[in-house]
Amino acid sequence: MKALNIISAFLGGAVVGCAVAMLFAPEKGSDLRSRIKDLLRKRGIDFSDDEVEQLVRQISAQIEE
């Protein structure tokens, strides 16, 4: 069970790190959100537009702290 927690923490960190890197890339917000949705879909995770917006807001809030 401990190994599963470590793996899930690593994957979660990788997703957040990737999203943060994409947020700092010089790209329009709508294009960025579209790229995030496409990347998540390729990995079998289906997010709605509202869920992507919420994810972006959460990441932005964590960056500002």
mmCIF file as Biopython writes it, N, C-alpha, C and O atoms, coordinates in Angstrom:
data_model
#
loop_
_atom_site.group_PDB
_atom_site.id
_atom_site.type_symbol
_atom_site.label_atom_id
_atom_site.label_alt_id
_atom_site.label_comp_id
_atom_site.label_asym_id
_atom_site.label_entity_id
_atom_site.label_seq_id
_atom_site.pdbx_PDB_ins_code
_atom_site.Cartn_x
_atom_site.Cartn_y
_atom_site.Cartn_z
_atom_site.occupancy
_atom_site.B_iso_or_equiv
_atom_site.auth_seq_id
_atom_site.auth_asym_id
_atom_site.pdbx_PDB_model_num
ATOM 1   N N  . MET A ? 1  ? 0.823   -1.188 0.000   1.0 0.0 1  A 1 
ATOM 2   C CA . MET A ? 1  ? 0.000   0.000  0.000   1.0 0.0 1  A 1 
ATOM 3   C C  . MET A ? 1  ? 0.872   1.260  0.000   1.0 0.0 1  A 1 
ATOM 4   O O  . MET A ? 1  ? 0.515   2.269  -0.608  1.0 0.0 1  A 1 
ATOM 5   N N  . LYS A ? 2  ? 2.018   1.193  0.686   1.0 0.0 2  A 1 
ATOM 6   C CA . LYS A ? 2  ? 2.897   2.356  0.750   1.0 0.0 2  A 1 
ATOM 7   C C  . LYS A ? 2  ? 3.444   2.689  -0.643  1.0 0.0 2  A 1 
ATOM 8   O O  . LYS A ? 2  ? 3.549   3.861  -1.004  1.0 0.0 2  A 1 
ATOM 9   N N  . ALA A ? 3  ? 3.788   1.672  -1.415  1.0 0.0 3  A 1 
ATOM 10  C CA . ALA A ? 3  ? 4.309   1.893  -2.768  1.0 0.0 3  A 1 
ATOM 11  C C  . ALA A ? 3  ? 3.252   2.555  -3.648  1.0 0.0 3  A 1 
ATOM 12  O O  . ALA A ? 3  ? 3.576   3.416  -4.466  1.0 0.0 3  A 1 
ATOM 13  N N  . LEU A ? 4  ? 2.002   2.161  -3.483  1.0 0.0 4  A 1 
ATOM 14  C CA . LEU A ? 4  ? 0.915   2.758  -4.257  1.0 0.0 4  A 1 
ATOM 15  C C  . LEU A ? 4  ? 0.761   4.235  -3.911  1.0 0.0 4  A 1 
ATOM 16  O O  . LEU A ? 4  ? 0.519   5.055  -4.796  1.0 0.0 4  A 1 
ATOM 17  N N  . ASN A ? 5  ? 0.900   4.579  -2.636  1.0 0.0 5  A 1 
ATOM 18  C CA . ASN A ? 5  ? 0.823   5.987  -2.226  1.0 0.0 5  A 1 
ATOM 19  C C  . ASN A ? 5  ? 1.968   6.799  -2.826  1.0 0.0 5  A 1 
ATOM 20  O O  . ASN A ? 5  ? 1.769   7.937  -3.251  1.0 0.0 5  A 1 
ATOM 21  N N  . ILE A ? 6  ? 3.137   6.229  -2.861  1.0 0.0 6  A 1 
ATOM 22  C CA . ILE A ? 6  ? 4.297   6.923  -3.426  1.0 0.0 6  A 1 
ATOM 23  C C  . ILE A ? 6  ? 4.105   7.147  -4.916  1.0 0.0 6  A 1 
ATOM 24  O O  . ILE A ? 6  ? 4.389   8.227  -5.432  1.0 0.0 6  A 1 
ATOM 25  N N  . ILE A ? 7  ? 3.624   6.128  -5.600  1.0 0.0 7  A 1 
ATOM 26  C CA . ILE A ? 7  ? 3.397   6.252  -7.044  1.0 0.0 7  A 1 
ATOM 27  C C  . ILE A ? 7  ? 2.321   7.282  -7.343  1.0 0.0 7  A 1 
ATOM 28  O O  . ILE A ? 7  ? 2.476   8.098  -8.251  1.0 0.0 7  A 1 
ATOM 29  N N  . SER A ? 8  ? 1.221   7.248  -6.580  1.0 0.0 8  A 1 
ATOM 30  C CA . SER A ? 8  ? 0.152   8.215  -6.825  1.0 0.0 8  A 1 
ATOM 31  C C  . SER A ? 8  ? 0.606   9.636  -6.488  1.0 0.0 8  A 1 
ATOM 32  O O  . SER A ? 8  ? 0.216   10.582 -7.172  1.0 0.0 8  A 1 
ATOM 33  N N  . ALA A ? 9  ? 1.420   9.801  -5.451  1.0 0.0 9  A 1 
ATOM 34  C CA . ALA A ? 9  ? 1.955   11.132 -5.130  1.0 0.0 9  A 1 
ATOM 35  C C  . ALA A ? 9  ? 2.874   11.619 -6.244  1.0 0.0 9  A 1 
ATOM 36  O O  . ALA A ? 9  ? 2.829   12.793 -6.610  1.0 0.0 9  A 1 
ATOM 37  N N  . PHE A ? 10 ? 3.695   10.743 -6.779  1.0 0.0 10 A 1 
ATOM 38  C CA . PHE A ? 10 ? 4.592   11.106 -7.880  1.0 0.0 10 A 1 
ATOM 39  C C  . PHE A ? 10 ? 3.795   11.524 -9.112  1.0 0.0 10 A 1 
ATOM 40  O O  . PHE A ? 10 ? 4.094   12.546 -9.728  1.0 0.0 10 A 1 
ATOM 41  N N  . LEU A ? 11 ? 2.787   10.741 -9.471  1.0 0.0 11 A 1 
ATOM 42  C CA . LEU A ? 11 ? 1.975   11.063 -10.646 1.0 0.0 11 A 1 
ATOM 43  C C  . LEU A ? 11 ? 1.202   12.360 -10.448 1.0 0.0 11 A 1 
ATOM 44  O O  . LEU A ? 11 ? 1.089   13.163 -11.374 1.0 0.0 11 A 1 
ATOM 45  N N  . GLY A ? 12 ? 0.672   12.569 -9.252  1.0 0.0 12 A 1 
ATOM 46  C CA . GLY A ? 12 ? -0.031  13.812 -8.959  1.0 0.0 12 A 1 
ATOM 47  C C  . GLY A ? 12 ? 0.899   15.009 -9.077  1.0 0.0 12 A 1 
ATOM 48  O O  . GLY A ? 12 ? 0.527   16.042 -9.633  1.0 0.0 12 A 1 
ATOM 49  N N  . GLY A ? 13 ? 2.112   14.863 -8.550  1.0 0.0 13 A 1 
ATOM 50  C CA . GLY A ? 13 ? 3.098   15.936 -8.656  1.0 0.0 13 A 1 
ATOM 51  C C  . GLY A ? 13 ? 3.499   16.205 -10.091 1.0 0.0 13 A 1 
ATOM 52  O O  . GLY A ? 13 ? 3.708   17.353 -10.482 1.0 0.0 13 A 1 
ATOM 53  N N  . ALA A ? 14 ? 3.604   15.152 -10.868 1.0 0.0 14 A 1 
ATOM 54  C CA . ALA A ? 14 ? 3.961   15.312 -12.277 1.0 0.0 14 A 1 
ATOM 55  C C  . ALA A ? 14 ? 2.871   16.061 -13.036 1.0 0.0 14 A 1 
ATOM 56  O O  . ALA A ? 14 ? 3.171   16.915 -13.870 1.0 0.0 14 A 1 
ATOM 57  N N  . VAL A ? 15 ? 1.614   15.748 -12.755 1.0 0.0 15 A 1 
ATOM 58  C CA . VAL A ? 15 ? 0.495   16.429 -13.417 1.0 0.0 15 A 1 
ATOM 59  C C  . VAL A ? 15 ? 0.481   17.903 -13.029 1.0 0.0 15 A 1 
ATOM 60  O O  . VAL A ? 15 ? 0.332   18.770 -13.890 1.0 0.0 15 A 1 
ATOM 61  N N  . VAL A ? 16 ? 0.634   18.188 -11.740 1.0 0.0 16 A 1 
ATOM 62  C CA . VAL A ? 16 ? 0.638   19.580 -11.285 1.0 0.0 16 A 1 
ATOM 63  C C  . VAL A ? 16 ? 1.835   20.322 -11.877 1.0 0.0 16 A 1 
ATOM 64  O O  . VAL A ? 16 ? 1.697   21.463 -12.317 1.0 0.0 16 A 1 
ATOM 65  N N  . GLY A ? 17 ? 2.995   19.694 -11.892 1.0 0.0 17 A 1 
ATOM 66  C CA . GLY A ? 17 ? 4.183   20.320 -12.467 1.0 0.0 17 A 1 
ATOM 67  C C  . GLY A ? 17 ? 4.009   20.629 -13.937 1.0 0.0 17 A 1 
ATOM 68  O O  . GLY A ? 17 ? 4.411   21.691 -14.411 1.0 0.0 17 A 1 
ATOM 69  N N  . CYS A ? 18 ? 3.421   19.714 -14.645 1.0 0.0 18 A 1 
ATOM 70  C CA . CYS A ? 18 ? 3.168   19.921 -16.071 1.0 0.0 18 A 1 
ATOM 71  C C  . CYS A ? 18 ? 2.183   21.070 -16.273 1.0 0.0 18 A 1 
ATOM 72  O O  . CYS A ? 18 ? 2.381   21.913 -17.148 1.0 0.0 18 A 1 
ATOM 73  N N  . ALA A ? 19 ? 1.137   21.102 -15.476 1.0 0.0 19 A 1 
ATOM 74  C CA . ALA A ? 19 ? 0.146   22.168 -15.599 1.0 0.0 19 A 1 
ATOM 75  C C  . ALA A ? 19 ? 0.758   23.529 -15.271 1.0 0.0 19 A 1 
ATOM 76  O O  . ALA A ? 19 ? 0.476   24.515 -15.952 1.0 0.0 19 A 1 
ATOM 77  N N  . VAL A ? 20 ? 1.592   23.588 -14.238 1.0 0.0 20 A 1 
ATOM 78  C CA . VAL A ? 20 ? 2.242   24.845 -13.873 1.0 0.0 20 A 1 
ATOM 79  C C  . VAL A ? 20 ? 3.158   25.312 -15.002 1.0 0.0 20 A 1 
ATOM 80  O O  . VAL A ? 20 ? 3.171   26.494 -15.346 1.0 0.0 20 A 1 
ATOM 81  N N  . ALA A ? 21 ? 3.908   24.402 -15.567 1.0 0.0 21 A 1 
ATOM 82  C CA . ALA A ? 21 ? 4.804   24.763 -16.674 1.0 0.0 21 A 1 
ATOM 83  C C  . ALA A ? 21 ? 4.008   25.292 -17.854 1.0 0.0 21 A 1 
ATOM 84  O O  . ALA A ? 21 ? 4.427   26.244 -18.513 1.0 0.0 21 A 1 
ATOM 85  N N  . MET A ? 22 ? 2.881   24.690 -18.120 1.0 0.0 22 A 1 
ATOM 86  C CA . MET A ? 22 ? 2.049   25.136 -19.227 1.0 0.0 22 A 1 
ATOM 87  C C  . MET A ? 22 ? 1.412   26.490 -18.935 1.0 0.0 22 A 1 
ATOM 88  O O  . MET A ? 22 ? 1.205   27.288 -19.849 1.0 0.0 22 A 1 
ATOM 89  N N  . LEU A ? 23 ? 1.100   26.753 -17.664 1.0 0.0 23 A 1 
ATOM 90  C CA . LEU A ? 23 ? 0.512   28.039 -17.306 1.0 0.0 23 A 1 
ATOM 91  C C  . LEU A ? 23 ? 1.491   29.186 -17.513 1.0 0.0 23 A 1 
ATOM 92  O O  . LEU A ? 23 ? 1.077   30.307 -17.807 1.0 0.0 23 A 1 
ATOM 93  N N  . PHE A ? 24 ? 2.771   28.921 -17.364 1.0 0.0 24 A 1 
ATOM 94  C CA . PHE A ? 24 ? 3.769   29.963 -17.531 1.0 0.0 24 A 1 
ATOM 95  C C  . PHE A ? 24 ? 4.252   30.097 -18.976 1.0 0.0 24 A 1 
ATOM 96  O O  . PHE A ? 24 ? 5.033   30.997 -19.286 1.0 0.0 24 A 1 
ATOM 97  N N  . ALA A ? 25 ? 3.800   29.227 -19.842 1.0 0.0 25 A 1 
ATOM 98  C CA . ALA A ? 25 ? 4.177   29.300 -21.249 1.0 0.0 25 A 1 
ATOM 99  C C  . ALA A ? 25 ? 3.438   30.476 -21.901 1.0 0.0 25 A 1 
ATOM 100 O O  . ALA A ? 25 ? 2.285   30.741 -21.563 1.0 0.0 25 A 1 
ATOM 101 N N  . PRO A ? 26 ? 4.083   31.171 -22.815 1.0 0.0 26 A 1 
ATOM 102 C CA . PRO A ? 26 ? 3.428   32.316 -23.462 1.0 0.0 26 A 1 
ATOM 103 C C  . PRO A ? 26 ? 2.399   31.852 -24.492 1.0 0.0 26 A 1 
ATOM 104 O O  . PRO A ? 26 ? 2.709   31.706 -25.675 1.0 0.0 26 A 1 
ATOM 105 N N  . GLU A ? 27 ? 1.205   31.629 -24.036 1.0 0.0 27 A 1 
ATOM 106 C CA . GLU A ? 27 ? 0.154   31.115 -24.903 1.0 0.0 27 A 1 
ATOM 107 C C  . GLU A ? 27 ? -1.184  31.680 -24.425 1.0 0.0 27 A 1 
ATOM 108 O O  . GLU A ? 27 ? -1.344  31.974 -23.240 1.0 0.0 27 A 1 
ATOM 109 N N  . LYS A ? 28 ? -2.131  31.829 -25.325 1.0 0.0 28 A 1 
ATOM 110 C CA . LYS A ? 28 ? -3.453  32.309 -24.946 1.0 0.0 28 A 1 
ATOM 111 C C  . LYS A ? 28 ? -4.097  31.328 -23.977 1.0 0.0 28 A 1 
ATOM 112 O O  . LYS A ? 28 ? -3.881  30.120 -24.073 1.0 0.0 28 A 1 
ATOM 113 N N  . GLY A ? 29 ? -4.885  31.847 -23.047 1.0 0.0 29 A 1 
ATOM 114 C CA . GLY A ? 29 ? -5.538  31.017 -22.035 1.0 0.0 29 A 1 
ATOM 115 C C  . GLY A ? 29 ? -6.444  29.952 -22.626 1.0 0.0 29 A 1 
ATOM 116 O O  . GLY A ? 29 ? -6.437  28.808 -22.171 1.0 0.0 29 A 1 
ATOM 117 N N  . SER A ? 30 ? -7.218  30.314 -23.630 1.0 0.0 30 A 1 
ATOM 118 C CA . SER A ? 30 ? -8.137  29.343 -24.228 1.0 0.0 30 A 1 
ATOM 119 C C  . SER A ? 30 ? -7.368  28.217 -24.921 1.0 0.0 30 A 1 
ATOM 120 O O  . SER A ? 30 ? -7.777  27.057 -24.863 1.0 0.0 30 A 1 
ATOM 121 N N  . ASP A ? 31 ? -6.251  28.560 -25.578 1.0 0.0 31 A 1 
ATOM 122 C CA . ASP A ? 31 ? -5.428  27.526 -26.219 1.0 0.0 31 A 1 
ATOM 123 C C  . ASP A ? 31 ? -4.815  26.602 -25.168 1.0 0.0 31 A 1 
ATOM 124 O O  . ASP A ? 31 ? -4.740  25.388 -25.360 1.0 0.0 31 A 1 
ATOM 125 N N  . LEU A ? 32 ? -4.382  27.191 -24.060 1.0 0.0 32 A 1 
ATOM 126 C CA . LEU A ? 32 ? -3.775  26.406 -22.983 1.0 0.0 32 A 1 
ATOM 127 C C  . LEU A ? 32 ? -4.780  25.442 -22.377 1.0 0.0 32 A 1 
ATOM 128 O O  . LEU A ? 32 ? -4.467  24.272 -22.157 1.0 0.0 32 A 1 
ATOM 129 N N  . ARG A ? 33 ? -5.979  25.924 -22.108 1.0 0.0 33 A 1 
ATOM 130 C CA . ARG A ? 33 ? -7.002  25.049 -21.521 1.0 0.0 33 A 1 
ATOM 131 C C  . ARG A ? 33 ? -7.342  23.912 -22.474 1.0 0.0 33 A 1 
ATOM 132 O O  . ARG A ? 33 ? -7.584  22.785 -22.042 1.0 0.0 33 A 1 
ATOM 133 N N  . SER A ? 34 ? -7.360  24.202 -23.750 1.0 0.0 34 A 1 
ATOM 134 C CA . SER A ? 34 ? -7.620  23.172 -24.748 1.0 0.0 34 A 1 
ATOM 135 C C  . SER A ? 34 ? -6.508  22.126 -24.739 1.0 0.0 34 A 1 
ATOM 136 O O  . SER A ? 34 ? -6.778  20.928 -24.823 1.0 0.0 34 A 1 
ATOM 137 N N  . ARG A ? 35 ? -5.260  22.579 -24.635 1.0 0.0 35 A 1 
ATOM 138 C CA . ARG A ? 35 ? -4.130  21.636 -24.572 1.0 0.0 35 A 1 
ATOM 139 C C  . ARG A ? 35 ? -4.196  20.771 -23.322 1.0 0.0 35 A 1 
ATOM 140 O O  . ARG A ? 35 ? -3.917  19.573 -23.379 1.0 0.0 35 A 1 
ATOM 141 N N  . ILE A ? 36 ? -4.566  21.376 -22.184 1.0 0.0 36 A 1 
ATOM 142 C CA . ILE A ? 36 ? -4.682  20.607 -20.938 1.0 0.0 36 A 1 
ATOM 143 C C  . ILE A ? 36 ? -5.736  19.524 -21.100 1.0 0.0 36 A 1 
ATOM 144 O O  . ILE A ? 36 ? -5.509  18.372 -20.730 1.0 0.0 36 A 1 
ATOM 145 N N  . LYS A ? 37 ? -6.897  19.892 -21.655 1.0 0.0 37 A 1 
ATOM 146 C CA . LYS A ? 37 ? -7.958  18.902 -21.856 1.0 0.0 37 A 1 
ATOM 147 C C  . LYS A ? 37 ? -7.511  17.780 -22.785 1.0 0.0 37 A 1 
ATOM 148 O O  . LYS A ? 37 ? -7.796  16.610 -22.527 1.0 0.0 37 A 1 
ATOM 149 N N  . ASP A ? 38 ? -6.813  18.127 -23.862 1.0 0.0 38 A 1 
ATOM 150 C CA . ASP A ? 38 ? -6.344  17.111 -24.801 1.0 0.0 38 A 1 
ATOM 151 C C  . ASP A ? 38 ? -5.341  16.159 -24.146 1.0 0.0 38 A 1 
ATOM 152 O O  . ASP A ? 38 ? -5.410  14.946 -24.347 1.0 0.0 38 A 1 
ATOM 153 N N  . LEU A ? 39 ? -4.418  16.708 -23.368 1.0 0.0 39 A 1 
ATOM 154 C CA . LEU A ? 39 ? -3.432  15.866 -22.684 1.0 0.0 39 A 1 
ATOM 155 C C  . LEU A ? 39 ? -4.098  14.929 -21.688 1.0 0.0 39 A 1 
ATOM 156 O O  . LEU A ? 39 ? -3.730  13.758 -21.592 1.0 0.0 39 A 1 
ATOM 157 N N  . LEU A ? 40 ? -5.077  15.439 -20.946 1.0 0.0 40 A 1 
ATOM 158 C CA . LEU A ? 40 ? -5.772  14.592 -19.975 1.0 0.0 40 A 1 
ATOM 159 C C  . LEU A ? 40 ? -6.592  13.516 -20.677 1.0 0.0 40 A 1 
ATOM 160 O O  . LEU A ? 40 ? -6.632  12.373 -20.220 1.0 0.0 40 A 1 
ATOM 161 N N  . ARG A ? 41 ? -7.247  13.868 -21.781 1.0 0.0 41 A 1 
ATOM 162 C CA . ARG A ? 41 ? -8.032  12.878 -22.525 1.0 0.0 41 A 1 
ATOM 163 C C  . ARG A ? 41 ? -7.163  11.747 -23.058 1.0 0.0 41 A 1 
ATOM 164 O O  . ARG A ? 41 ? -7.570  10.586 -23.054 1.0 0.0 41 A 1 
ATOM 165 N N  . LYS A ? 42 ? -5.947  12.097 -23.522 1.0 0.0 42 A 1 
ATOM 166 C CA . LYS A ? 42 ? -5.035  11.076 -24.042 1.0 0.0 42 A 1 
ATOM 167 C C  . LYS A ? 42 ? -4.646  10.084 -22.955 1.0 0.0 42 A 1 
ATOM 168 O O  . LYS A ? 42 ? -4.294  8.941  -23.246 1.0 0.0 42 A 1 
ATOM 169 N N  . ARG A ? 43 ? -4.709  10.523 -21.706 1.0 0.0 43 A 1 
ATOM 170 C CA . ARG A ? 43 ? -4.353  9.653  -20.591 1.0 0.0 43 A 1 
ATOM 171 C C  . ARG A ? 43 ? -5.583  9.002  -19.961 1.0 0.0 43 A 1 
ATOM 172 O O  . ARG A ? 43 ? -5.491  8.378  -18.904 1.0 0.0 43 A 1 
ATOM 173 N N  . GLY A ? 44 ? -6.737  9.152  -20.621 1.0 0.0 44 A 1 
ATOM 174 C CA . GLY A ? 44 ? -7.948  8.485  -20.172 1.0 0.0 44 A 1 
ATOM 175 C C  . GLY A ? 44 ? -8.725  9.244  -19.114 1.0 0.0 44 A 1 
ATOM 176 O O  . GLY A ? 44 ? -9.612  8.674  -18.478 1.0 0.0 44 A 1 
ATOM 177 N N  . ILE A ? 45 ? -8.412  10.525 -18.909 1.0 0.0 45 A 1 
ATOM 178 C CA . ILE A ? 45 ? -9.107  11.337 -17.915 1.0 0.0 45 A 1 
ATOM 179 C C  . ILE A ? 45 ? -9.980  12.326 -18.665 1.0 0.0 45 A 1 
ATOM 180 O O  . ILE A ? 45 ? -9.481  13.118 -19.465 1.0 0.0 45 A 1 
ATOM 181 N N  . ASP A ? 46 ? -11.281 12.283 -18.412 1.0 0.0 46 A 1 
ATOM 182 C CA . ASP A ? 46 ? -12.203 13.153 -19.127 1.0 0.0 46 A 1 
ATOM 183 C C  . ASP A ? 46 ? -12.654 14.289 -18.206 1.0 0.0 46 A 1 
ATOM 184 O O  . ASP A ? 46 ? -13.293 14.047 -17.182 1.0 0.0 46 A 1 
ATOM 185 N N  . PHE A ? 47 ? -12.323 15.511 -18.570 1.0 0.0 47 A 1 
ATOM 186 C CA . PHE A ? 47 ? -12.667 16.703 -17.809 1.0 0.0 47 A 1 
ATOM 187 C C  . PHE A ? 47 ? -13.605 17.563 -18.639 1.0 0.0 47 A 1 
ATOM 188 O O  . PHE A ? 47 ? -13.459 17.659 -19.858 1.0 0.0 47 A 1 
ATOM 189 N N  . SER A ? 48 ? -14.570 18.189 -17.971 1.0 0.0 48 A 1 
ATOM 190 C CA . SER A ? 48 ? -15.418 19.160 -18.659 1.0 0.0 48 A 1 
ATOM 191 C C  . SER A ? 48 ? -14.706 20.513 -18.664 1.0 0.0 48 A 1 
ATOM 192 O O  . SER A ? 48 ? -13.692 20.694 -17.991 1.0 0.0 48 A 1 
ATOM 193 N N  . ASP A ? 49 ? -15.242 21.448 -19.422 1.0 0.0 49 A 1 
ATOM 194 C CA . ASP A ? 49 ? -14.660 22.793 -19.474 1.0 0.0 49 A 1 
ATOM 195 C C  . ASP A ? 49 ? -14.635 23.429 -18.089 1.0 0.0 49 A 1 
ATOM 196 O O  . ASP A ? 49 ? -13.655 24.072 -17.714 1.0 0.0 49 A 1 
ATOM 197 N N  . ASP A ? 50 ? -15.711 23.250 -17.335 1.0 0.0 50 A 1 
ATOM 198 C CA . ASP A ? 50 ? -15.782 23.834 -15.991 1.0 0.0 50 A 1 
ATOM 199 C C  . ASP A ? 50 ? -14.734 23.224 -15.065 1.0 0.0 50 A 1 
ATOM 200 O O  . ASP A ? 50 ? -14.139 23.932 -14.253 1.0 0.0 50 A 1 
ATOM 201 N N  . GLU A ? 51 ? -14.506 21.928 -15.180 1.0 0.0 51 A 1 
ATOM 202 C CA . GLU A ? 51 ? -13.508 21.268 -14.336 1.0 0.0 51 A 1 
ATOM 203 C C  . GLU A ? 51 ? -12.100 21.733 -14.682 1.0 0.0 51 A 1 
ATOM 204 O O  . GLU A ? 51 ? -11.263 21.874 -13.790 1.0 0.0 51 A 1 
ATOM 205 N N  . VAL A ? 52 ? -11.826 21.971 -15.947 1.0 0.0 52 A 1 
ATOM 206 C CA . VAL A ? 52 ? -10.514 22.487 -16.345 1.0 0.0 52 A 1 
ATOM 207 C C  . VAL A ? 52 ? -10.334 23.902 -15.796 1.0 0.0 52 A 1 
ATOM 208 O O  . VAL A ? 52 ? -9.260  24.244 -15.300 1.0 0.0 52 A 1 
ATOM 209 N N  . GLU A ? 53 ? -11.380 24.723 -15.883 1.0 0.0 53 A 1 
ATOM 210 C CA . GLU A ? 53 ? -11.312 26.078 -15.339 1.0 0.0 53 A 1 
ATOM 211 C C  . GLU A ? 53 ? -11.023 26.043 -13.837 1.0 0.0 53 A 1 
ATOM 212 O O  . GLU A ? 53 ? -10.210 26.821 -13.338 1.0 0.0 53 A 1 
ATOM 213 N N  . GLN A ? 54 ? -11.688 25.144 -13.129 1.0 0.0 54 A 1 
ATOM 214 C CA . GLN A ? 54 ? -11.479 25.015 -11.689 1.0 0.0 54 A 1 
ATOM 215 C C  . GLN A ? 54 ? -10.050 24.562 -11.396 1.0 0.0 54 A 1 
ATOM 216 O O  . GLN A ? 54 ? -9.423  25.073 -10.468 1.0 0.0 54 A 1 
ATOM 217 N N  . LEU A ? 55 ? -9.531  23.621 -12.165 1.0 0.0 55 A 1 
ATOM 218 C CA . LEU A ? 55 ? -8.159  23.149 -11.994 1.0 0.0 55 A 1 
ATOM 219 C C  . LEU A ? 55 ? -7.166  24.287 -12.217 1.0 0.0 55 A 1 
ATOM 220 O O  . LEU A ? 55 ? -6.212  24.430 -11.452 1.0 0.0 55 A 1 
ATOM 221 N N  . VAL A ? 56 ? -7.377  25.088 -13.243 1.0 0.0 56 A 1 
ATOM 222 C CA . VAL A ? 56 ? -6.490  26.219 -13.535 1.0 0.0 56 A 1 
ATOM 223 C C  . VAL A ? 56 ? -6.542  27.224 -12.390 1.0 0.0 56 A 1 
ATOM 224 O O  . VAL A ? 56 ? -5.507  27.756 -11.988 1.0 0.0 56 A 1 
ATOM 225 N N  . ARG A ? 57 ? -7.742  27.492 -11.858 1.0 0.0 57 A 1 
ATOM 226 C CA . ARG A ? 57 ? -7.853  28.424 -10.727 1.0 0.0 57 A 1 
ATOM 227 C C  . ARG A ? 57 ? -7.136  27.905 -9.491  1.0 0.0 57 A 1 
ATOM 228 O O  . ARG A ? 57 ? -6.480  28.674 -8.789  1.0 0.0 57 A 1 
ATOM 229 N N  . GLN A ? 58 ? -7.252  26.609 -9.214  1.0 0.0 58 A 1 
ATOM 230 C CA . GLN A ? 58 ? -6.579  26.027 -8.051  1.0 0.0 58 A 1 
ATOM 231 C C  . GLN A ? 58 ? -5.065  26.118 -8.197  1.0 0.0 58 A 1 
ATOM 232 O O  . GLN A ? 58 ? -4.366  26.470 -7.247  1.0 0.0 58 A 1 
ATOM 233 N N  . ILE A ? 59 ? -4.566  25.806 -9.371  1.0 0.0 59 A 1 
ATOM 234 C CA . ILE A ? 59 ? -3.117  25.862 -9.600  1.0 0.0 59 A 1 
ATOM 235 C C  . ILE A ? 59 ? -2.629  27.301 -9.498  1.0 0.0 59 A 1 
ATOM 236 O O  . ILE A ? 59 ? -1.575  27.561 -8.917  1.0 0.0 59 A 1 
ATOM 237 N N  . SER A ? 60 ? -3.387  28.234 -10.058 1.0 0.0 60 A 1 
ATOM 238 C CA . SER A ? 60 ? -3.012  29.644 -9.989  1.0 0.0 60 A 1 
ATOM 239 C C  . SER A ? 60 ? -2.974  30.128 -8.548  1.0 0.0 60 A 1 
ATOM 240 O O  . SER A ? 60 ? -2.074  30.874 -8.163  1.0 0.0 60 A 1 
ATOM 241 N N  . ALA A ? 61 ? -3.945  29.708 -7.754  1.0 0.0 61 A 1 
ATOM 242 C CA . ALA A ? 61 ? -3.992  30.111 -6.343  1.0 0.0 61 A 1 
ATOM 243 C C  . ALA A ? 61 ? -2.799  29.551 -5.583  1.0 0.0 61 A 1 
ATOM 244 O O  . ALA A ? 61 ? -2.232  30.236 -4.731  1.0 0.0 61 A 1 
ATOM 245 N N  . GLN A ? 62 ? -2.411  28.309 -5.881  1.0 0.0 62 A 1 
ATOM 246 C CA . GLN A ? 62 ? -1.253  27.714 -5.211  1.0 0.0 62 A 1 
ATOM 247 C C  . GLN A ? 62 ? 0.030   28.401 -5.615  1.0 0.0 62 A 1 
ATOM 248 O O  . GLN A ? 62 ? 0.946   28.516 -4.801  1.0 0.0 62 A 1 
ATOM 249 N N  . ILE A ? 63 ? 0.123   28.858 -6.840  1.0 0.0 63 A 1 
ATOM 250 C CA . ILE A ? 63 ? 1.318   29.554 -7.305  1.0 0.0 63 A 1 
ATOM 251 C C  . ILE A ? 63 ? 1.450   30.899 -6.598  1.0 0.0 63 A 1 
ATOM 252 O O  . ILE A ? 63 ? 2.554   31.313 -6.243  1.0 0.0 63 A 1 
ATOM 253 N N  . GLU A ? 64 ? 0.326   31.577 -6.397  1.0 0.0 64 A 1 
ATOM 254 C CA . GLU A ? 64 ? 0.346   32.897 -5.783  1.0 0.0 64 A 1 
ATOM 255 C C  . GLU A ? 64 ? 0.698   32.863 -4.299  1.0 0.0 64 A 1 
ATOM 256 O O  . GLU A ? 64 ? 1.128   33.875 -3.746  1.0 0.0 64 A 1 
ATOM 257 N N  . GLU A ? 65 ? 0.522   31.723 -3.652  1.0 0.0 65 A 1 
ATOM 258 C CA . GLU A ? 65 ? 0.799   31.618 -2.208  1.0 0.0 65 A 1 
ATOM 259 C C  . GLU A ? 65 ? 2.243   31.710 -1.902  1.0 0.0 65 A 1 
ATOM 260 O O  . GLU A ? 65 ? 2.633   31.639 -0.736  1.0 0.0 65 A 1 
#
